[in-house]
Amino acid sequence: MNLKTAEDCLNLSERMIFLKKFIEAPSQVGSLTPSSRFLANKMLECIDWNTVRALAELGAGTGIFTKYIYRLKHPDCKVAVFEKDKVMRSEIAARYSKLSYFEDVLYLTQNVKSIGIKSLDVVVSGLPFALIEESVRENIIEQVIKILKPKGIFVAFQYSLQMKPLLLKKYSQVDISFVPFNFPPAFVYVCHK
């Protein structure tokens, strides 16, 4: 089996897992399919991989962003990956075992500190904020702000502009771009502390 065929099989497997999890719990997964490479590229292009030494990924799903983070990160960069679903978390942990994995993003600060990270340079989020209860959503955003270093960035994608007012209130600068080549098309928020 060549590398391309192996990657195609993995993509099909990821899609099937994602679809199954969406059917079981649509409010936790948020989409029928994993994010596209176009969305992954847009999400990660703003990160200076030479200087980032501490990063967290929230809502990793089947690991589309994790795969790129793993390839692009500096060897000295510590990465904390959060995924609530045990099956998806186990799958990506098996592929990218050198990263640290956690279940509950509501314990972001204490979990990150448990692996020796005092503050984060970057937080990348695939969480479906539109489907998360408002108080929980605000708790997550507050924890992200507290754990980010000064001038740190929070990068998130959403399928709407619903998060824009909240993020504009919390961050000094919020840049928004649109990714049409994703299903569904998505907005990427790059928020600067």
SULRAZI-V891124 format. One record per residue. N is the residue number from 1. SS is DSSP state (hx for helix, st for strand, lp for the rest). OMEGA is omega in whole degrees, 0 to 359 (999 if undefined). D_LAST is the distance of its C-alpha to the last C-alpha in whole Angstrom. Layout:
BEGIN
n=[N N]
ss=[SS SS]
omega=[OMEGA OMEGA]
d_last=[D_LAST D_LAST]
END
This chain:
BEGIN
n=[1 2 3 4 5 6 7 8 9 10 11 12 13 14 15 16 17 18 19 20 21 22 23 24 25 26 27 28 29 30 31 32 33 34 35 36 37 38 39 40 41 42 43 44 45 46 47 48 49 50 51 52 53 54 55 56 57 58 59 60 61 62 63 64 65 66 67 68 69 70 71 72 73 74 75 76 77 78 79 80 81 82 83 84 85 86 87 88 89 90 91 92 93 94 95 96 97 98 99 100 101 102 103 104 105 106 107 108 109 110 111 112 113 114 115 116 117 118 119 120 121 122 123 124 125 126 127 128 129 130 131 132 133 134 135 136 137 138 139 140 141 142 143 144 145 146 147 148 149 150 151 152 153 154 155 156 157 158 159 160 161 162 163 164 165 166 167 168 169 170 171 172 173 174 175 176 177 178 179 180 181 182 183 184 185 186 187 188 189 190 191 192 193]
ss=[lp lp hx hx hx hx hx hx hx hx hx hx hx hx hx hx hx hx hx hx hx hx hx hx lp hx hx hx hx lp lp lp lp lp lp lp hx hx hx hx hx hx hx hx lp lp lp lp lp lp lp lp lp st st st st st lp lp lp lp lp hx hx hx hx hx hx hx hx hx lp lp lp lp lp st st st st st lp lp lp hx hx hx hx hx hx hx hx hx hx lp lp lp lp st st st lp lp hx hx hx hx hx hx hx hx hx hx lp lp lp lp lp st st st st st st lp lp lp hx hx hx lp lp hx hx hx hx hx hx hx hx hx hx hx hx hx hx st st st st st st st st st st st lp lp lp lp lp hx hx hx hx hx hx hx lp lp st st st st st st st lp lp lp lp lp lp st st st st st st st lp]
omega=[179 184 181 180 179 179 177 178 178 179 179 178 178 181 181 178 182 180 179 181 177 180 181 186 183 181 178 184 172 180 178 185 175 178 180 176 178 178 178 179 180 180 190 184 182 185 175 187 179 184 183 179 179 185 172 174 181 179 187 180 180 172 180 178 180 180 181 178 180 180 188 187 173 180 180 183 174 182 174 182 180 175 184 184 185 182 180 179 179 179 182 177 178 180 185 190 183 178 178 186 180 182 195 180 177 175 182 185 183 178 179 179 180 178 173 178 179 178 185 173 187 168 178 185 171 181 177 186 181 182 182 179 187 181 178 178 181 176 180 181 179 178 179 181 182 185 178 173 171 184 175 180 175 181 182 172 178 179 179 177 182 184 185 182 180 182 177 178 189 186 182 179 177 176 182 175 184 179 182 183 176 177 351 176 188 173 176 177 172 187 183 179 999]
d_last=[46 44 40 39 42 40 36 38 39 36 34 37 37 33 34 37 35 32 35 36 33 32 36 36 33 31 28 27 27 26 28 32 31 28 26 27 26 25 22 22 22 19 17 17 18 14 14 15 18 19 16 15 17 15 15 15 17 18 21 22 26 28 26 25 22 23 26 23 21 24 26 23 21 22 25 23 20 20 19 20 21 21 24 26 29 31 33 30 29 32 32 29 30 33 32 29 30 28 25 24 25 24 25 23 19 20 20 17 16 20 21 18 19 23 23 22 18 16 13 11 10 10 11 14 15 19 19 21 19 22 24 23 24 21 21 20 18 16 16 15 12 12 13 10 7 10 11 7 8 6 5 6 6 8 11 14 17 19 23 22 19 20 16 15 15 14 10 11 11 8 5 6 7 9 12 15 18 21 23 27 28 27 29 28 26 22 19 16 13 10 7 4 0]
END
